[in-house]
């Protein structure tokens, strides 16, 4: 069994912090809206699906939108925000998918990846 010296612990902590920072910087931000006024909620199972690999990026944060089971009223054009885990490096296009066990889910297909990782996506 190897003993963790202070130097090794410090090096590990720096590497871990660097890895966490890179992962945060690669997160994907989606700003969405409806063209009509409506009650909205999203489920934690909402995700991005890379069309090249099938990997799902989980929802990690949302703002100005109700989280299941709570609904939130949004006026037409009012924006809400969703932040997801990083997409795979080789991802070129992806889907925004609300994977829920009832009718009414949204599915926006073939969003083209950009360098910024920030997307304006109108809801269907």
matplotlib code that plots the C-alpha trace (Angstrom):
import matplotlib.pyplot as plt

x = [0.0, 1.4, 1.5, 0.1, 2.7, 1.6, 3.2, 1.2, -2.0, -1.4, -0.6, -3.8, -5.9, -4.6, -5.2, -8.7, -9.5, -8.2, -10.3, -13.4, -12.8, -12.4, -15.7, -17.5, -16.2, -17.4, -21.0, -23.7, -26.1, -29.5, -31.7, -35.3, -38.7, -42.2, -43.8, -47.0, -47.8, -48.0, -47.3, -44.0, -42.1, -39.1, -38.0, -34.5, -34.5, -34.2, -31.0, -28.9, -28.2, -25.1, -26.2, -22.7, -22.2, -25.6, -24.1, -26.6, -25.5, -27.6, -29.4, -27.4, -29.1, -32.2, -33.5, -36.9, -38.7, -40.6, -39.1, -41.3, -43.8, -44.2, -45.4, -44.4, -46.2, -44.1, -45.3, -44.8, -41.1, -40.0, -36.8, -35.7, -32.3, -31.0, -27.4, -26.1, -23.0, -20.4, -21.0, -18.4, -15.6, -16.6, -20.2, -21.3, -25.1, -27.3, -30.9, -32.6, -34.9, -37.3, -37.4, -40.6, -43.2, -46.2, -47.3, -46.2, -42.4, -40.4, -37.8, -35.7, -33.6, -30.3, -29.0, -25.7, -22.9, -21.0, -17.7, -19.3, -21.6, -24.4, -27.6, -30.9, -33.5, -37.1, -39.5, -41.8]
y = [0.0, 3.4, 6.2, 9.5, 12.2, 15.8, 16.4, 13.6, 14.8, 18.4, 17.2, 15.1, 18.0, 20.3, 17.7, 17.1, 20.8, 21.3, 18.4, 19.8, 23.2, 21.8, 19.8, 22.9, 24.9, 22.2, 22.3, 23.0, 25.9, 25.9, 29.0, 28.1, 29.7, 29.0, 31.3, 31.1, 31.6, 28.3, 26.4, 24.6, 22.1, 19.9, 16.6, 15.7, 13.1, 15.9, 15.3, 16.0, 12.9, 13.0, 11.7, 10.4, 8.3, 8.0, 9.4, 11.2, 14.4, 15.0, 18.1, 19.7, 23.1, 25.0, 28.5, 30.2, 26.9, 24.6, 21.3, 18.2, 18.0, 21.8, 23.9, 27.5, 30.0, 31.5, 34.3, 34.0, 34.5, 34.4, 32.5, 29.7, 28.1, 24.6, 23.5, 20.0, 18.0, 18.2, 16.5, 14.1, 15.8, 14.1, 15.2, 17.2, 17.2, 16.4, 16.2, 17.9, 15.3, 15.2, 11.5, 11.2, 8.5, 10.4, 12.2, 15.7, 15.4, 17.7, 16.5, 18.9, 17.0, 17.6, 20.7, 21.6, 21.9, 25.1, 26.2, 28.2, 25.5, 28.0, 27.4, 29.3, 26.7, 27.6, 24.9, 23.2]
z = [0.0, -1.0, 1.5, 0.4, 1.0, 1.2, -2.2, -3.8, -2.2, -3.4, -6.9, -6.9, -5.7, -8.4, -11.1, -9.8, -9.7, -13.2, -14.5, -12.8, -14.3, -17.8, -17.3, -16.2, -19.2, -21.5, -20.2, -22.7, -22.2, -23.9, -23.8, -24.9, -25.2, -26.5, -29.1, -27.0, -23.4, -21.5, -18.3, -18.4, -16.4, -17.2, -15.8, -14.5, -17.2, -19.8, -21.7, -24.8, -27.0, -29.2, -32.7, -33.4, -30.2, -28.5, -25.3, -23.1, -21.3, -18.2, -17.1, -14.3, -13.8, -14.9, -14.4, -14.9, -15.6, -13.3, -12.3, -12.2, -10.5, -10.4, -13.3, -14.1, -16.3, -19.1, -21.3, -25.1, -25.8, -22.2, -21.9, -19.7, -19.2, -19.1, -18.5, -19.4, -18.9, -21.7, -25.0, -26.4, -28.3, -31.6, -31.3, -34.4, -33.9, -31.0, -29.9, -26.9, -25.5, -22.5, -21.7, -19.6, -18.9, -20.2, -23.4, -24.1, -24.1, -26.3, -28.8, -30.8, -33.3, -35.0, -33.3, -34.9, -32.4, -32.2, -30.6, -27.7, -26.4, -26.0, -28.0, -28.6, -29.2, -29.8, -28.5, -31.0]

ax = plt.figure().add_subplot(projection="3d")
ax.plot(x, y, z, "-o")
ax.set_aspect("equal")
plt.show()
